[in-house]
Amino acid sequence: MKPKMKDLELEQMERKKKPIPLCQCGVPAALRTSWTKDNLGRKFFGCPNFQKKARNCLSFKWFDAKILDRTKVVIVGLLKSKGAMEKARKTEPVIWVIYLAFCAYLEFFRV
């Protein structure tokens, strides 16, 4: 079975001997990824109960160093490419149906 990304990140932390911090709730913090414009792809520790209304823990700590501006540009470009590829992939079946219909038309009328 292929290991999940979070499992790999935790494994990487263990190799670096970085302890998993505890949040203000007293539970081990969750390793998350920021997708904001200023911190695109940057890892941080946050409370696993952050979005639960019962708890209002705002524990937060960066896991990695600040990302260079060039890296941000590359990540944004990759995300745009991914979006374009996903959009093209969605239209691909339509193109095949049109192509097959055209081939059937040519075969039927022996053009």
N, C-alpha and C positions, 0 to 999 in steps of 0.2 A: 504494500500500500504506500502510495506517495505521501510524504510528510506535508502537512499544511504549512503555509507561510509563517503563521504565528509560532508554530512549533520550531521552525528553523530559526526564527528571530530569537526565541528563548534559548535555543541551543547556542546560538552565536553569543548571547549575553553570558551564558555560563562559561564559555571558552574565554571571554574577555574578563571574567571574574567580576562583572558588574552586578551588585546585588539588586534585586527587585525591590523598589521602595514601597513602603506602606503608605496608603493615603490617610487622610484625616479620620476616615471611618475605622481605620485599623485593619483593613483588608489589603492584600497585595494589589498594587496598582496594575491596570491593564496597559499593555503596549499598543498604542494607536498610531495612525498616520494622519498628519495634517494635510488638508487639501486647500488651504487658504492661499490667496495670491502671494503673500509674503513668505510663507513657510511651506511651499509646495513639496510634498513628499517627505517632509521631515518627521521623524519619529519622536513621540513623547509618551510619558507615563501619565495616565489620568485615572480618576476613580472609576471603577467598573459600574458604580451606581450613579454616574453623572446625570444621565437622562431620566432617571426614575424620580417621580414627583415626591415620593416619600422621603427621599434624602436630598440634601442640598450641599453635597460635598464638592468643592471646587479644587481639589488637589490636582496639581499640575507640575511636571518636571520634564525638561527636554532630555531625550535619550542621546541624541547625536548632536554634532556641531552644526552651526548655521550653514545653510546651503549657499554656495556661490551664485552670483547673478547669472553666470553663463549656464550653470546647471539648471536654474529655473527656466531659462529660455529653451533649453533642450527638452525638459520635461513637458513644458507647454506644447512644444512642437510635436512631441510624441503623442500626447493626448489628442491633439487635433487630428493627427494622422490616423490614430485609432478610431476616432469618430467618423472620419471620412471612409475608412475601410468598412466599418460596420454598416454605414449607410449604403455603400456599394453592394455589400453582401446581401442586404435586404432586397435590392432591386434585381439581383442576379436571376432568381427564378422567373421573373417576368420576362426578362430578356430571352431566356431559354424557351419559354412558351411561344413567344413571338417568332423566334427562329424556327422552331419545329412546325408551327403553323405555316410559315412561309415555305419551308421545305415540302410540306404536305401539299400545299397549293401548287408548287412547281411540278411535283410528281403527278398530281391529279390531272393537270392540264398539259403535261409533257412539254413544258416551255423550253 
